[in-house]
Each structure stands twice: as structure tokens, then as C-alpha cells.
Amino acid sequence: MMKLGLKSRSRRVVQDSSMAVEKSKVLMGKSESESDENCSYFCWASLPPELLREVLMKLEESESKWPARKHVVACAGVCKSWREVMKELVKTPEASGKITFPISVKQPGPRESLMQCFIKRNRSNQTYYLFVSLSQALADDGKFLLSARKCRRPTCTDYMISLHADDNTSKGSETYVGKLRSNFLGTKFVVFDALPPHSGAKMAKSWSTRMVGSKQISPKLPAGNYTVAHISYELNVLGARGPRRMHCVIDAIPVSAIKPGGVAPTQTYFPLTSVDSSPALPLFNLKSNSFGKSSSGLSSNHADAPLVLRNKAPRWHEQLQCWCLNFHGRVTVASVKNFQLVASPENGEAGPEHEKVILQFGKVGKDVFTMDYRYPLSAFQAFAVCLSSFDTKIACE
């Protein structure tokens, strides 16, 4: 018995020793791997600034269109020094006419041309997908930008907008960027942004308790429900075959933005979820908003009043016997949903800026619609306005 016990113990010791050796090898291998990664990271991060800037500048210029533009985004994720250079080199859509980083969907579009996009509707799951066009085709593969899921409530309908195509788009989702809410009749809408669009933004009271985590800001600052636009549809005096009458008050944009030299508010980042790395956000007064009243937070001064858009009046086509708008080939199917928005005379004395089409939307196929927008609207704002056109207008048709 004594010998058997010693023998089994010796075996156990041998087994334990061999396991310890193997474990030490694994740990050593892991340590060496981490050391190699750290060395590689240090090598990339320590490139001379002049050389780094020159290389990344060439890359940004050569990879000007998607899907090749994904390499520009990848370079911004290498390390902090690379990210800072790429943020400096990559211009906003207003200046470059390109959408690169996720924050680009919250920034004003180009001043001199329309940003061409399209929306695909999935009837089975009540979801809408926004893509930026990659060619002159009315609907190519596109680069995905935003999705919106329709959620019916007892007294209203919400369109929850997300950066992710397959997201559940709940209020607490990290990819949630805003929503569109309609009244019961589908005639009045409010667009909410998850982040303050400008320094005077006011936030509605009724919102979830999701917070932006950061040591640099108040831990009780909610992320969501900043009013950016009010949309209303009026009785169609042209009949069921005519385009709907739309009236849009863009609370987040001052009317001065469409004047020569005017500037529209531009978001520059999404706050991170990390407690240690979130950038600071200003604190604002919390005020509620209603469907019938615009509360923009902008000055009462006329120059700083919110921008007002209206639908462009159509013309009667005798040969076709219908009301028509000139979409320059971007719309091919007649639909009551089709519209063009221009600056309203309410914005003051009419000028050349009042003739420019700021947003146009129209049908090109079954469940496919083009959406073209320009400065001062962002892709997010334009998408939300277009989503309002999908709702049935019980009292207007």
C-alpha cells in the first residue's frame, strides 16, 4: 500500500511538472506575440510626421470612391497619430463632396452639387436603407449609410434611425443616431437627433435614461431627443394626382446658412462609449417639444431664425395630362411621394439661393427611391425628411 501510494504520487508529480512546462511555453509564446504586436504598433506610430502625412495624403487622394475608400477609414484606425492626420486630411462632405467616416452622415452636404443617394424599402420587416450612389446609375450596389425601422405605437409611428443595417435600432443601441416621429394621422412629424446639433439645442423631457459615459461631462447628460426639424403635410389642392404640399422647419439650421458666406452647424464626432475617452459635450437647458410648435433654440433674430423649406410647385403637362417636376432623369416613376424642396419665401427676400433644390426624392422602381441632397442639409436630416413621405396621409389625400 505504501509503495502504491508513493508510485501514484510520483506519477502525479511528473504529470503536474509536464503541465507546468507546457503552460510556461504557452505564456512565453503569448508574451512574445504581445511583444511583437507592441513593437509593430510602435514602429507605425513612430513614423516621421512629414513622411506619414505625405503617404496618407497620397492614399486619401487616390482612394476617392467607395469601396476603395475603406482603406482611408482603415488607416485612421491604426493608431492615434495616424488618426489625427487622417482627421485633418479628410474634409467634410461640404468641402469634398465625399462621405468617409460615420460622422459624415451628420454633416452638411456639398454646396455646389447634389449628393446622390438612394433608399431601398423592405416591406417584410418595415425597414428602410439609405445608400450613397457609387455611379450615375439610379440604383447600384451603393455604400450603406443608415437604416430606419418603422415602429407603430398606439398614437404615433416612430422611425428609429441607426448606423447599422442589421441593428434592432432600440433607444439604447450604440448605433442609434436619431428618429422620426409622426402623429396619428401621418400629417405632422418631428425629427430628433441623438446628439445636440448646435450649441443652442434643446432636448425633450420624455426620453430614455441612456447616458453618455464620460468623466469630462455630467454623468446625467442623456443622449437623445434633440429636436432638429418639424415637417407638416397640408391638404393637396391639386387632387390625388398632384404632389403633396410639404412645409419643413429645420430647427437645427439658421436661415442665414443659405446666404452667401453662411455657415450651417457641423457635428465633428460621435461621443465614445468608453468612460475614459469620450469627448466633452456642452450642457443645455432641457425643454419639451410638441408636433405643432417649433422650438429650435436659435435666436429670435430673423437672420438666425430656423430655415424653412417648401415643396417646389409642379407644372401641368398637357400631353401627359399630369403634374410634373424636373428631376433631371433622377426619377422615373410617377408617385405622390415624389417631391423637391427649396427655400421658402418665409426666409426673407427671394434670391438665387431660393431657386436651388436642396432635397429631392422620387421613385425609380419597386421599393427603390432616389434621394439627392445638398448643403445645408445632412444625410441624416435628408433621410428623416424623406421617411416622412412613406407614411399614409389620411387627412391630406
Residue pairs with C-beta under 8 A, 6 or more apart in sequence:
41 79
44 78
44 79
44 82
45 78
45 79
45 80
45 81
45 82
47 55
47 81
49 81
49 85
52 81
52 82
52 85
53 85
53 89
56 75
56 82
56 85
56 86
56 89
57 89
59 71
59 72
59 75
60 72
60 86
60 89
60 90
62 68
63 69
63 70
63 71
63 72
64 98
65 134
66 132
66 134
66 143
67 134
67 143
69 98
69 100
72 86
72 90
72 100
73 100
73 101
75 82
75 86
76 82
76 83
76 86
76 87
76 90
76 101
77 83
90 96
90 98
90 100
90 101
91 98
92 104
92 107
92 108
92 266
93 99
93 104
93 107
93 108
93 109
93 110
93 115
93 378
93 379
94 107
94 108
94 109
94 110
94 111
94 264
94 266
94 375
95 110
96 110
97 110
97 113
97 115
98 104
99 105
99 115
99 132
99 143
99 145
99 379
102 163
102 270
103 267
103 268
103 269
103 270
104 379
105 145
105 146
105 163
105 177
105 378
105 379
105 380
105 383
106 177
106 193
106 195
106 197
106 267
106 378
106 379
106 380
107 266
107 267
107 378
108 264
108 266
108 375
108 376
108 377
108 378
109 115
109 373
109 374
109 375
109 376
109 377
109 378
109 379
109 382
110 374
110 375
111 374
111 375
113 374
114 357
114 360
114 372
114 373
114 374
115 132
115 372
115 373
115 374
115 379
116 132
116 133
116 136
116 330
116 370
116 372
117 130
117 131
117 132
117 133
117 142
117 145
117 370
117 371
117 372
117 373
117 379
117 382
118 130
118 131
118 133
118 138
118 139
118 142
118 364
118 368
118 369
118 370
118 371
119 128
119 129
119 130
119 131
119 361
119 368
119 369
119 370
119 371
119 383
119 386
120 128
120 129
120 131
120 139
120 367
120 368
121 127
121 128
121 129
121 367
121 368
121 369
121 390
122 128
122 129
122 367
123 367
125 149
126 149
126 150
126 151
127 147
127 148
127 149
127 150
128 147
128 148
128 149
128 150
128 159
128 387
128 390
129 144
129 146
129 147
129 165
130 144
130 145
130 146
130 147
130 148
130 371
130 379
130 383
131 141
131 142
131 143
131 144
131 145
132 142
132 143
132 145
132 379
133 139
133 140
133 142
134 140
134 141
134 142
134 143
138 330
138 332
138 364
138 365
138 368
138 370
139 364
139 365
139 368
139 370
144 165
145 379
145 383
146 161
146 162
146 163
146 177
146 379
146 380
146 383
147 161
147 162
147 164
147 165
147 167
147 169
148 159
148 160
148 161
148 162
148 169
148 180
148 383
148 384
148 387
149 159
149 160
149 162
149 168
149 169
150 157
150 158
150 159
151 157
151 158
151 159
151 160
155 183
155 184
156 181
156 182
156 183
156 184
157 181
157 182
157 186
157 391
158 179
158 180
158 181
158 182
159 179
159 180
159 181
159 384
159 387
160 169
160 170
160 171
160 176
160 179
161 169
161 176
161 177
161 178
161 179
161 180
161 380
161 383
161 384
162 169
162 173
162 175
162 176
162 177
163 175
163 177
164 173
164 175
167 173
167 175
167 176
169 175
169 176
170 176
171 207
171 208
171 210
171 224
172 208
172 210
174 273
176 194
176 224
177 193
177 194
177 195
177 380
178 191
178 192
178 193
178 194
178 224
178 228
178 380
178 384
179 191
179 192
180 189
180 190
180 191
180 192
180 384
180 387
180 388
181 189
181 190
181 192
182 188
182 189
182 388
182 391
183 189
183 291
185 393
185 394
185 395
186 233
186 391
186 392
186 393
186 394
187 232
187 233
187 393
187 394
187 395
187 396
188 230
188 231
188 232
188 233
188 291
188 292
189 230
189 231
189 232
189 291
189 388
189 391
190 227
190 229
190 230
190 231
190 289
190 291
191 227
191 228
191 229
191 230
191 231
191 381
191 384
191 385
192 204
192 224
192 225
192 226
192 227
192 228
193 201
193 224
193 226
193 227
193 228
193 252
193 380
194 223
194 224
194 225
194 226
195 223
195 226
195 267
195 270
195 271
195 281
196 203
196 226
196 281
196 282
196 284
197 226
197 228
197 252
197 265
197 267
198 252
198 265
198 297
198 298
199 265
199 282
199 284
200 284
200 296
200 297
200 298
200 299
201 226
201 227
201 228
201 252
201 284
201 297
202 226
202 227
202 284
202 285
202 286
202 287
202 289
202 295
202 296
202 297
203 222
203 224
203 225
203 226
203 227
203 284
203 286
203 287
204 225
204 226
204 227
204 286
204 287
204 288
204 289
205 286
205 287
205 288
206 225
206 288
207 222
207 224
207 225
208 222
208 224
209 222
210 222
210 223
210 224
211 219
211 220
211 221
211 222
211 223
212 221
212 222
212 223
212 271
212 278
212 281
213 219
213 273
213 274
213 275
213 278
214 271
214 275
214 278
214 279
214 280
214 281
215 275
215 276
215 278
216 278
216 279
216 280
217 278
217 280
217 281
217 283
218 283
221 281
221 283
223 271
226 252
227 251
227 252
227 289
227 294
227 295
227 296
228 250
228 251
228 252
228 381
228 384
229 248
229 249
229 250
229 251
229 252
229 381
229 384
229 385
230 248
230 249
230 251
230 291
230 293
230 294
231 246
231 247
231 248
231 249
231 385
231 388
232 246
232 247
232 248
233 244
233 245
233 246
233 247
233 388
233 393
233 396
234 245
234 246
234 247
234 396
235 245
235 395
235 396
236 242
236 243
236 244
236 245
236 396
236 397
237 245
238 314
238 323
240 336
240 397
241 322
241 323
241 336
242 314
242 323
242 336
243 311
243 314
243 323
243 325
243 336
243 338
243 339
244 311
244 336
244 337
244 339
244 389
244 393
244 396
244 397
245 311
245 396
246 309
246 310
246 311
246 339
246 341
247 308
247 309
247 310
247 344
248 308
248 309
248 310
248 341
248 385
249 294
249 296
249 306
249 307
249 308
250 306
250 307
250 308
250 309
250 376
250 377
250 381
251 294
251 295
251 296
251 297
251 298
251 306
252 265
252 296
252 306
252 381
253 264
253 265
253 306
253 307
253 376
253 377
254 262
254 264
254 298
254 299
254 303
254 304
254 305
254 306
254 307
255 302
255 303
255 304
255 305
255 306
255 307
255 308
255 347
255 348
256 262
256 263
256 303
256 304
257 263
257 264
257 307
257 375
257 376
258 307
258 343
258 347
258 353
258 376
259 351
259 353
260 353
262 376
264 375
264 376
269 279
271 278
271 279
271 281
272 278
272 279
284 297
287 295
289 295
294 306
296 306
298 304
298 305
298 306
299 305
302 348
305 347
307 343
307 347
307 376
308 343
308 344
308 346
308 347
309 341
309 342
309 343
309 344
309 358
309 359
310 341
310 342
310 343
310 344
311 339
311 340
311 341
311 342
312 325
312 339
312 340
312 341
312 342
312 357
314 323
314 324
314 325
315 323
315 324
315 325
316 322
316 323
316 324
317 323
317 324
322 334
325 331
325 338
325 339
325 340
327 338
327 340
327 360
327 362
327 370
330 360
330 362
330 364
330 370
330 372
331 338
331 360
331 362
331 363
331 364
331 370
332 362
332 363
332 364
332 365
333 362
333 363
333 364
333 365
334 363
335 362
335 363
336 397
337 361
337 362
337 363
337 369
337 389
337 390
338 361
338 362
338 363
339 360
339 361
339 362
339 389
340 357
340 359
340 360
340 361
341 357
341 358
341 359
341 360
341 385
342 354
342 355
342 356
342 357
342 358
343 353
343 354
343 356
343 358
344 354
345 354
347 354
356 374
357 372
357 374
358 373
358 374
358 376
358 377
359 371
359 372
359 373
359 374
359 377
359 382
359 385
359 386
360 370
360 371
360 372
360 373
361 369
361 370
361 371
361 372
361 385
361 386
361 389
362 369
362 370
363 369
364 370
369 386
371 382
371 383
371 386
373 379
373 381
373 382
377 385
